[in-house]
């Protein structure tokens, strides 16, 4: 959600659209041209690791592993590791400009989740 505090107290899709159009206009660009310059597509790897017990505890215990992955990516990607709200799994998402790096980091995080959960660190599924 985008919140423009000087204009509204909550996210508003219509207002966000108007603000984006205004920003493009001020730059003398069409919205399409401006967003093409802004958006960088990065390969995304999604995994789900089955865990028994609390996914939240597994994710908390993985803090060092997650921080290492985030540091490796720097400004060229992102990492999200979270417990599922509906299943006994930990969800791992890695985006990176380098697809192979994204895959490798996602696999390493899955192994860490399995290790942390006390499961065999076999191949992750997802």
PyMOL commands that place a pseudoatom at each C-alpha (Angstrom):
pseudoatom trace, name=CA, resn=UNK, resi=1, chain=A, elem=C, hetatm=0, pos=[0.000, 0.000, 0.000]
pseudoatom trace, name=CA, resn=UNK, resi=2, chain=A, elem=C, hetatm=0, pos=[1.105, 3.521, -0.707]
pseudoatom trace, name=CA, resn=UNK, resi=3, chain=A, elem=C, hetatm=0, pos=[0.112, 6.122, 1.847]
pseudoatom trace, name=CA, resn=UNK, resi=4, chain=A, elem=C, hetatm=0, pos=[0.489, 9.807, 1.070]
pseudoatom trace, name=CA, resn=UNK, resi=5, chain=A, elem=C, hetatm=0, pos=[0.229, 11.185, 4.614]
pseudoatom trace, name=CA, resn=UNK, resi=6, chain=A, elem=C, hetatm=0, pos=[-0.177, 14.769, 3.455]
pseudoatom trace, name=CA, resn=UNK, resi=7, chain=A, elem=C, hetatm=0, pos=[-3.246, 13.737, 1.420]
pseudoatom trace, name=CA, resn=UNK, resi=8, chain=A, elem=C, hetatm=0, pos=[-4.815, 10.741, 3.202]
pseudoatom trace, name=CA, resn=UNK, resi=9, chain=A, elem=C, hetatm=0, pos=[-4.452, 8.576, 6.308]
pseudoatom trace, name=CA, resn=UNK, resi=10, chain=A, elem=C, hetatm=0, pos=[-4.840, 5.223, 4.536]
pseudoatom trace, name=CA, resn=UNK, resi=11, chain=A, elem=C, hetatm=0, pos=[-3.810, 3.591, 1.285]
pseudoatom trace, name=CA, resn=UNK, resi=12, chain=A, elem=C, hetatm=0, pos=[-5.963, 4.537, -1.690]
pseudoatom trace, name=CA, resn=UNK, resi=13, chain=A, elem=C, hetatm=0, pos=[-5.414, 2.944, -5.102]
pseudoatom trace, name=CA, resn=UNK, resi=14, chain=A, elem=C, hetatm=0, pos=[-6.996, 5.785, -7.049]
pseudoatom trace, name=CA, resn=UNK, resi=15, chain=A, elem=C, hetatm=0, pos=[-4.909, 8.375, -5.216]
pseudoatom trace, name=CA, resn=UNK, resi=16, chain=A, elem=C, hetatm=0, pos=[-1.756, 6.303, -5.797]
pseudoatom trace, name=CA, resn=UNK, resi=17, chain=A, elem=C, hetatm=0, pos=[-2.540, 6.200, -9.518]
pseudoatom trace, name=CA, resn=UNK, resi=18, chain=A, elem=C, hetatm=0, pos=[-3.055, 9.951, -9.678]
pseudoatom trace, name=CA, resn=UNK, resi=19, chain=A, elem=C, hetatm=0, pos=[0.198, 10.545, -7.787]
pseudoatom trace, name=CA, resn=UNK, resi=20, chain=A, elem=C, hetatm=0, pos=[2.088, 8.252, -10.194]
pseudoatom trace, name=CA, resn=UNK, resi=21, chain=A, elem=C, hetatm=0, pos=[0.654, 10.074, -13.208]
pseudoatom trace, name=CA, resn=UNK, resi=22, chain=A, elem=C, hetatm=0, pos=[1.603, 13.417, -11.655]
pseudoatom trace, name=CA, resn=UNK, resi=23, chain=A, elem=C, hetatm=0, pos=[5.165, 12.245, -10.954]
pseudoatom trace, name=CA, resn=UNK, resi=24, chain=A, elem=C, hetatm=0, pos=[5.570, 11.084, -14.570]
pseudoatom trace, name=CA, resn=UNK, resi=25, chain=A, elem=C, hetatm=0, pos=[4.137, 14.375, -15.865]
pseudoatom trace, name=CA, resn=UNK, resi=26, chain=A, elem=C, hetatm=0, pos=[6.568, 16.401, -13.730]
pseudoatom trace, name=CA, resn=UNK, resi=27, chain=A, elem=C, hetatm=0, pos=[9.415, 14.418, -15.288]
pseudoatom trace, name=CA, resn=UNK, resi=28, chain=A, elem=C, hetatm=0, pos=[8.094, 15.060, -18.789]
pseudoatom trace, name=CA, resn=UNK, resi=29, chain=A, elem=C, hetatm=0, pos=[7.577, 11.342, -19.363]
pseudoatom trace, name=CA, resn=UNK, resi=30, chain=A, elem=C, hetatm=0, pos=[4.660, 9.091, -20.124]
pseudoatom trace, name=CA, resn=UNK, resi=31, chain=A, elem=C, hetatm=0, pos=[3.753, 6.783, -17.260]
pseudoatom trace, name=CA, resn=UNK, resi=32, chain=A, elem=C, hetatm=0, pos=[4.803, 3.786, -19.363]
pseudoatom trace, name=CA, resn=UNK, resi=33, chain=A, elem=C, hetatm=0, pos=[8.231, 5.216, -20.166]
pseudoatom trace, name=CA, resn=UNK, resi=34, chain=A, elem=C, hetatm=0, pos=[8.860, 6.291, -16.589]
pseudoatom trace, name=CA, resn=UNK, resi=35, chain=A, elem=C, hetatm=0, pos=[7.859, 2.964, -15.035]
pseudoatom trace, name=CA, resn=UNK, resi=36, chain=A, elem=C, hetatm=0, pos=[9.978, 1.063, -17.569]
pseudoatom trace, name=CA, resn=UNK, resi=37, chain=A, elem=C, hetatm=0, pos=[12.973, 2.957, -16.189]
pseudoatom trace, name=CA, resn=UNK, resi=38, chain=A, elem=C, hetatm=0, pos=[11.969, 2.259, -12.579]
pseudoatom trace, name=CA, resn=UNK, resi=39, chain=A, elem=C, hetatm=0, pos=[11.031, -1.401, -12.721]
pseudoatom trace, name=CA, resn=UNK, resi=40, chain=A, elem=C, hetatm=0, pos=[13.797, -3.990, -12.763]
pseudoatom trace, name=CA, resn=UNK, resi=41, chain=A, elem=C, hetatm=0, pos=[12.536, -7.529, -13.210]
pseudoatom trace, name=CA, resn=UNK, resi=42, chain=A, elem=C, hetatm=0, pos=[14.291, -10.050, -11.009]
pseudoatom trace, name=CA, resn=UNK, resi=43, chain=A, elem=C, hetatm=0, pos=[13.844, -13.820, -11.080]
pseudoatom trace, name=CA, resn=UNK, resi=44, chain=A, elem=C, hetatm=0, pos=[11.879, -15.061, -8.076]
pseudoatom trace, name=CA, resn=UNK, resi=45, chain=A, elem=C, hetatm=0, pos=[12.260, -18.451, -6.394]
pseudoatom trace, name=CA, resn=UNK, resi=46, chain=A, elem=C, hetatm=0, pos=[9.490, -19.674, -4.082]
pseudoatom trace, name=CA, resn=UNK, resi=47, chain=A, elem=C, hetatm=0, pos=[9.771, -22.679, -1.784]
pseudoatom trace, name=CA, resn=UNK, resi=48, chain=A, elem=C, hetatm=0, pos=[7.681, -24.228, 0.977]
pseudoatom trace, name=CA, resn=UNK, resi=49, chain=A, elem=C, hetatm=0, pos=[9.384, -26.296, 3.684]
pseudoatom trace, name=CA, resn=UNK, resi=50, chain=A, elem=C, hetatm=0, pos=[7.243, -28.623, 5.786]
pseudoatom trace, name=CA, resn=UNK, resi=51, chain=A, elem=C, hetatm=0, pos=[7.814, -28.145, 9.515]
pseudoatom trace, name=CA, resn=UNK, resi=52, chain=A, elem=C, hetatm=0, pos=[6.303, -29.651, 12.609]
pseudoatom trace, name=CA, resn=UNK, resi=53, chain=A, elem=C, hetatm=0, pos=[5.346, -27.304, 15.380]
pseudoatom trace, name=CA, resn=UNK, resi=54, chain=A, elem=C, hetatm=0, pos=[5.697, -23.555, 15.261]
pseudoatom trace, name=CA, resn=UNK, resi=55, chain=A, elem=C, hetatm=0, pos=[6.786, -22.084, 11.959]
pseudoatom trace, name=CA, resn=UNK, resi=56, chain=A, elem=C, hetatm=0, pos=[7.317, -18.794, 13.785]
pseudoatom trace, name=CA, resn=UNK, resi=57, chain=A, elem=C, hetatm=0, pos=[9.928, -20.388, 16.048]
pseudoatom trace, name=CA, resn=UNK, resi=58, chain=A, elem=C, hetatm=0, pos=[11.697, -21.892, 13.042]
pseudoatom trace, name=CA, resn=UNK, resi=59, chain=A, elem=C, hetatm=0, pos=[11.825, -18.522, 11.283]
pseudoatom trace, name=CA, resn=UNK, resi=60, chain=A, elem=C, hetatm=0, pos=[13.084, -16.790, 14.443]
pseudoatom trace, name=CA, resn=UNK, resi=61, chain=A, elem=C, hetatm=0, pos=[15.824, -19.412, 14.838]
pseudoatom trace, name=CA, resn=UNK, resi=62, chain=A, elem=C, hetatm=0, pos=[16.872, -18.837, 11.209]
pseudoatom trace, name=CA, resn=UNK, resi=63, chain=A, elem=C, hetatm=0, pos=[17.661, -15.147, 11.797]
pseudoatom trace, name=CA, resn=UNK, resi=64, chain=A, elem=C, hetatm=0, pos=[21.411, -15.557, 11.158]
pseudoatom trace, name=CA, resn=UNK, resi=65, chain=A, elem=C, hetatm=0, pos=[20.837, -17.600, 7.977]
pseudoatom trace, name=CA, resn=UNK, resi=66, chain=A, elem=C, hetatm=0, pos=[18.359, -15.029, 6.688]
pseudoatom trace, name=CA, resn=UNK, resi=67, chain=A, elem=C, hetatm=0, pos=[20.707, -12.137, 7.517]
pseudoatom trace, name=CA, resn=UNK, resi=68, chain=A, elem=C, hetatm=0, pos=[23.540, -13.864, 5.632]
pseudoatom trace, name=CA, resn=UNK, resi=69, chain=A, elem=C, hetatm=0, pos=[21.356, -14.237, 2.525]
pseudoatom trace, name=CA, resn=UNK, resi=70, chain=A, elem=C, hetatm=0, pos=[20.210, -10.612, 2.754]
pseudoatom trace, name=CA, resn=UNK, resi=71, chain=A, elem=C, hetatm=0, pos=[23.822, -9.421, 3.099]
pseudoatom trace, name=CA, resn=UNK, resi=72, chain=A, elem=C, hetatm=0, pos=[24.888, -11.509, 0.093]
pseudoatom trace, name=CA, resn=UNK, resi=73, chain=A, elem=C, hetatm=0, pos=[22.199, -9.944, -2.083]
pseudoatom trace, name=CA, resn=UNK, resi=74, chain=A, elem=C, hetatm=0, pos=[22.741, -6.392, -0.911]
pseudoatom trace, name=CA, resn=UNK, resi=75, chain=A, elem=C, hetatm=0, pos=[20.682, -4.045, -3.082]
pseudoatom trace, name=CA, resn=UNK, resi=76, chain=A, elem=C, hetatm=0, pos=[20.340, -6.622, -5.870]
pseudoatom trace, name=CA, resn=UNK, resi=77, chain=A, elem=C, hetatm=0, pos=[17.538, -8.722, -4.436]
pseudoatom trace, name=CA, resn=UNK, resi=78, chain=A, elem=C, hetatm=0, pos=[15.376, -9.515, -1.452]
pseudoatom trace, name=CA, resn=UNK, resi=79, chain=A, elem=C, hetatm=0, pos=[14.579, -12.367, 0.891]
pseudoatom trace, name=CA, resn=UNK, resi=80, chain=A, elem=C, hetatm=0, pos=[11.302, -13.152, 2.644]
pseudoatom trace, name=CA, resn=UNK, resi=81, chain=A, elem=C, hetatm=0, pos=[11.054, -16.099, 5.030]
pseudoatom trace, name=CA, resn=UNK, resi=82, chain=A, elem=C, hetatm=0, pos=[7.798, -16.478, 6.934]
pseudoatom trace, name=CA, resn=UNK, resi=83, chain=A, elem=C, hetatm=0, pos=[5.569, -19.103, 8.475]
pseudoatom trace, name=CA, resn=UNK, resi=84, chain=A, elem=C, hetatm=0, pos=[2.465, -19.944, 6.479]
pseudoatom trace, name=CA, resn=UNK, resi=85, chain=A, elem=C, hetatm=0, pos=[-0.762, -18.750, 7.976]
pseudoatom trace, name=CA, resn=UNK, resi=86, chain=A, elem=C, hetatm=0, pos=[-2.669, -21.818, 6.799]
pseudoatom trace, name=CA, resn=UNK, resi=87, chain=A, elem=C, hetatm=0, pos=[-0.223, -24.740, 6.574]
pseudoatom trace, name=CA, resn=UNK, resi=88, chain=A, elem=C, hetatm=0, pos=[2.587, -26.283, 8.619]
pseudoatom trace, name=CA, resn=UNK, resi=89, chain=A, elem=C, hetatm=0, pos=[5.217, -24.860, 6.308]
pseudoatom trace, name=CA, resn=UNK, resi=90, chain=A, elem=C, hetatm=0, pos=[7.786, -22.104, 6.241]
pseudoatom trace, name=CA, resn=UNK, resi=91, chain=A, elem=C, hetatm=0, pos=[7.646, -20.105, 3.019]
pseudoatom trace, name=CA, resn=UNK, resi=92, chain=A, elem=C, hetatm=0, pos=[10.910, -18.970, 1.449]
pseudoatom trace, name=CA, resn=UNK, resi=93, chain=A, elem=C, hetatm=0, pos=[11.061, -16.363, -1.312]
pseudoatom trace, name=CA, resn=UNK, resi=94, chain=A, elem=C, hetatm=0, pos=[14.273, -15.071, -2.857]
pseudoatom trace, name=CA, resn=UNK, resi=95, chain=A, elem=C, hetatm=0, pos=[14.509, -12.512, -5.656]
pseudoatom trace, name=CA, resn=UNK, resi=96, chain=A, elem=C, hetatm=0, pos=[17.855, -11.696, -7.244]
pseudoatom trace, name=CA, resn=UNK, resi=97, chain=A, elem=C, hetatm=0, pos=[19.117, -10.231, -10.485]
pseudoatom trace, name=CA, resn=UNK, resi=98, chain=A, elem=C, hetatm=0, pos=[21.055, -13.505, -10.916]
pseudoatom trace, name=CA, resn=UNK, resi=99, chain=A, elem=C, hetatm=0, pos=[18.607, -16.441, -11.215]
pseudoatom trace, name=CA, resn=UNK, resi=100, chain=A, elem=C, hetatm=0, pos=[21.202, -19.017, -10.160]
pseudoatom trace, name=CA, resn=UNK, resi=101, chain=A, elem=C, hetatm=0, pos=[22.042, -17.038, -7.023]
pseudoatom trace, name=CA, resn=UNK, resi=102, chain=A, elem=C, hetatm=0, pos=[18.331, -16.779, -6.162]
pseudoatom trace, name=CA, resn=UNK, resi=103, chain=A, elem=C, hetatm=0, pos=[17.933, -20.555, -6.546]
pseudoatom trace, name=CA, resn=UNK, resi=104, chain=A, elem=C, hetatm=0, pos=[21.044, -21.325, -4.495]
pseudoatom trace, name=CA, resn=UNK, resi=105, chain=A, elem=C, hetatm=0, pos=[20.080, -18.999, -1.636]
pseudoatom trace, name=CA, resn=UNK, resi=106, chain=A, elem=C, hetatm=0, pos=[16.507, -20.338, -1.574]
pseudoatom trace, name=CA, resn=UNK, resi=107, chain=A, elem=C, hetatm=0, pos=[17.835, -23.903, -1.402]
pseudoatom trace, name=CA, resn=UNK, resi=108, chain=A, elem=C, hetatm=0, pos=[20.255, -22.965, 1.398]
pseudoatom trace, name=CA, resn=UNK, resi=109, chain=A, elem=C, hetatm=0, pos=[17.464, -21.306, 3.374]
pseudoatom trace, name=CA, resn=UNK, resi=110, chain=A, elem=C, hetatm=0, pos=[15.275, -24.393, 2.936]
pseudoatom trace, name=CA, resn=UNK, resi=111, chain=A, elem=C, hetatm=0, pos=[18.060, -26.601, 4.273]
pseudoatom trace, name=CA, resn=UNK, resi=112, chain=A, elem=C, hetatm=0, pos=[18.448, -24.209, 7.219]
pseudoatom trace, name=CA, resn=UNK, resi=113, chain=A, elem=C, hetatm=0, pos=[14.695, -24.356, 7.892]
pseudoatom trace, name=CA, resn=UNK, resi=114, chain=A, elem=C, hetatm=0, pos=[14.737, -28.152, 7.809]
pseudoatom trace, name=CA, resn=UNK, resi=115, chain=A, elem=C, hetatm=0, pos=[17.796, -28.272, 10.070]
pseudoatom trace, name=CA, resn=UNK, resi=116, chain=A, elem=C, hetatm=0, pos=[16.244, -25.775, 12.470]
pseudoatom trace, name=CA, resn=UNK, resi=117, chain=A, elem=C, hetatm=0, pos=[12.975, -27.701, 12.550]
pseudoatom trace, name=CA, resn=UNK, resi=118, chain=A, elem=C, hetatm=0, pos=[14.900, -30.892, 13.359]
pseudoatom trace, name=CA, resn=UNK, resi=119, chain=A, elem=C, hetatm=0, pos=[13.994, -32.532, 10.075]
pseudoatom trace, name=CA, resn=UNK, resi=120, chain=A, elem=C, hetatm=0, pos=[16.220, -34.365, 7.627]
pseudoatom trace, name=CA, resn=UNK, resi=121, chain=A, elem=C, hetatm=0, pos=[17.803, -31.804, 5.296]
pseudoatom trace, name=CA, resn=UNK, resi=122, chain=A, elem=C, hetatm=0, pos=[16.772, -33.595, 2.125]
pseudoatom trace, name=CA, resn=UNK, resi=123, chain=A, elem=C, hetatm=0, pos=[15.720, -31.761, -0.990]
pseudoatom trace, name=CA, resn=UNK, resi=124, chain=A, elem=C, hetatm=0, pos=[13.246, -28.938, -0.399]
pseudoatom trace, name=CA, resn=UNK, resi=125, chain=A, elem=C, hetatm=0, pos=[9.917, -29.052, -2.150]
pseudoatom trace, name=CA, resn=UNK, resi=126, chain=A, elem=C, hetatm=0, pos=[7.910, -26.225, -3.633]
for i in range(1, 126): cmd.bond("trace and resi %d" % i, "trace and resi %d" % (i + 1))
show_as sticks, trace
zoom trace
